[in-house]
Amino acid sequence: MLENVRLGFIGGGNMGEALVKGLVATGKVPAERMEVYDVSVARMDHLEKTYGIGRASAIGPLCESCGVILLAVKPQNMAEVLAELRSRVDHRPLLISIAAGVPIATLAKDLPGDVPVVRVMPNTPALVLQGASALARGASVSDGHMELALALFGAVGKAVEVDEKLMDAVTGLSGSGPAYVLLFLESLVDGGVLMGLPRPVARDLAVQTLLGTARMLEETGHHPAQLKDMITSPGGTTVHGLRVLENRGLRGACMEAVEAAAERSAALGGK
């Protein structure tokens, strides 16, 4: 699927670097078939020295030499980038945007009508190759284009296709979700400290509990409730702890957090 793909990055920030790292580490796209352009010379220096990828002198030459172009710039800079792209996409490269809140219609409106555009909402665990990315296709995106885009983001974690109308929900769940998980994890650590554990010990135990539980869920394929019931003995310690969480509304609070973040995402996108 990724054989002979030449991949260009416009923007070499953290998320762009995560993708470069994943592609090089997995061998899906070798460094010699990737290049980057960034307004920061220091970022291009870093990516070149760390991963061995090429660097472009400007957006135009990068666009003309690459069949897939990843737009990894801030939303407020997207209009300027698209203006430079407009006359450089006669070869109809696949454009992939990770700019938060920028809909496909905005990306495509000033480009030739048949340029394929994919919008992606990744999340920060992609930085350690454990990301969750949701991809939505534009009107000119073929199944082959989509398979290619999914393969690229599969290099930094799990990648799924969704309808673009669900992107705000994705933002509320997996986009913002790492912050919810970190807050819960911090609370577990503080609970351990409250009960007398040294903070480094409490941190190690809490982090491994989270990692192990996630892996157990992934490998068994069970519903979370099923695994929870397996852990919860009649009259035991766990059910007493669960009763407190249910009484304090943890389940409802998590659902409302996803809802609030999704609604804010929609508002930022002008919906």
RAVEN-V197422 format. One record per backbone hydrogen bond with DSSP energy under -0.5 kcal/mol. CO is the residue of the C=O (numbers start at 1). NH is the residue of the N-H. If there is no record, write none. Layout:
BEGIN
{{CO	NH} {CO	NH}}
END
This chain:
BEGIN
{{2	5} {5	7} {6	67} {6	68} {7	35} {8	10} {8	70} {9	11} {9	37} {10	72} {13	17} {14	18} {15	19} {16	20} {17	21} {18	22} {19	23} {20	24} {21	25} {22	26} {23	27} {23	28} {23	29} {30	33} {31	34} {31	54} {33	7} {34	54} {35	9} {36	56} {37	11} {39	41} {40	44} {41	45} {42	46} {43	47} {44	48} {45	49} {46	50} {47	51} {47	52} {47	53} {48	52} {54	36} {58	62} {59	63} {60	64} {61	65} {62	65} {62	66} {63	66} {67	94} {68	8} {69	71} {69	96} {70	10} {70	72} {71	98} {74	77} {74	78} {75	78} {77	81} {78	82} {79	83} {80	84} {81	85} {82	86} {85	88} {86	89} {89	92} {93	95} {94	69} {95	118} {96	71} {97	120} {98	100} {99	102} {101	103} {103	107} {104	108} {105	109} {108	111} {112	115} {114	116} {116	95} {117	138} {118	97} {119	136} {120	122} {121	134} {123	126} {124	127} {125	128} {125	130} {126	129} {131	158} {133	160} {134	121} {135	162} {136	119} {138	141} {140	142} {142	146} {143	147} {144	148} {145	149} {146	150} {147	151} {148	152} {149	153} {150	154} {151	155} {152	155} {153	156} {154	157} {156	131} {158	133} {160	135} {163	166} {164	167} {166	170} {167	171} {168	172} {169	173} {170	174} {170	175} {171	176} {173	177} {174	178} {176	179} {176	180} {177	181} {178	182} {179	183} {180	184} {181	185} {182	186} {183	187} {184	188} {185	189} {186	190} {187	191} {188	192} {189	193} {190	194} {191	195} {192	197} {193	196} {198	202} {199	203} {200	204} {201	205} {202	206} {203	207} {204	208} {205	209} {206	210} {207	211} {208	212} {209	213} {210	214} {211	215} {212	216} {213	217} {214	218} {215	219} {216	220} {217	221} {223	226} {223	227} {224	228} {225	229} {226	230} {227	231} {228	232} {231	233} {233	236} {236	240} {237	241} {238	242} {239	243} {240	244} {241	245} {242	246} {243	247} {244	248} {245	250} {246	249} {249	253} {250	254} {251	255} {252	256} {253	257} {254	258} {255	259} {256	260} {257	261} {258	262} {259	263} {260	264} {261	265} {262	266} {263	267} {264	268} {265	269} {266	271} {267	270}}
END
